[in-house]
């Protein structure tokens, strides 16, 4: 799947609540004891308090918040990706867990480690049952493939999927609908912002975003 990069970055200060959506997190890494986290960021997209919404007609990129859902549309004339990321207050240089529920008509995923100078990492899933993991590079470096697109029976096609990404010690673990789909050595993370990325031609939705660290 060809990928070119264009990025929109939004910064924000910390917003936290006590609500944590971990009911789908049923598989613990390598059967170890669950990691204990001290801080929580949670957004149910009941409103735009975290300033996700934007309109970029020149790039055909739009994010709206309504009815408890984030809607992300990216329909440019050329190939590429588009990102919306905010500051959650999370510190990503130690153990952390990101949870969300997403669906799209093409390809959408989590993006994390974003900063003004770095595009972070993306954990994509598509509507045909495939997932991938990328280092998104920056203005001077290209996208690097960590895990190329591969099929997984954990993914519900053309439906909502619960996606979880966790750093435990020196490893990154990816889960889809409670099933672990990868475990790779952890990489250096330059930034702390977290959000969503969509491939060109995608209309995607997110039901919530919860981060623990």
ABEGO torsion letter per residue (X at the ends): XBBBBBBBBBBBBBBBBABBBAAABABBBGGBBBBBBABBBBBAGABAAAGABBBBAAAGBBBBBBGGBBBBBBBBABBEBBBBBBBAGBBAABBBBBBBBBBBABBBBBBBGBBAABAEBBBBBBAAGBBBBBBAEBAABBBBBABBBBBBAABBBGBBBBBBBBBBEABBBBBBGGBBABBBBBBBBABABBBBBBBBGBBBBBABBBBBX
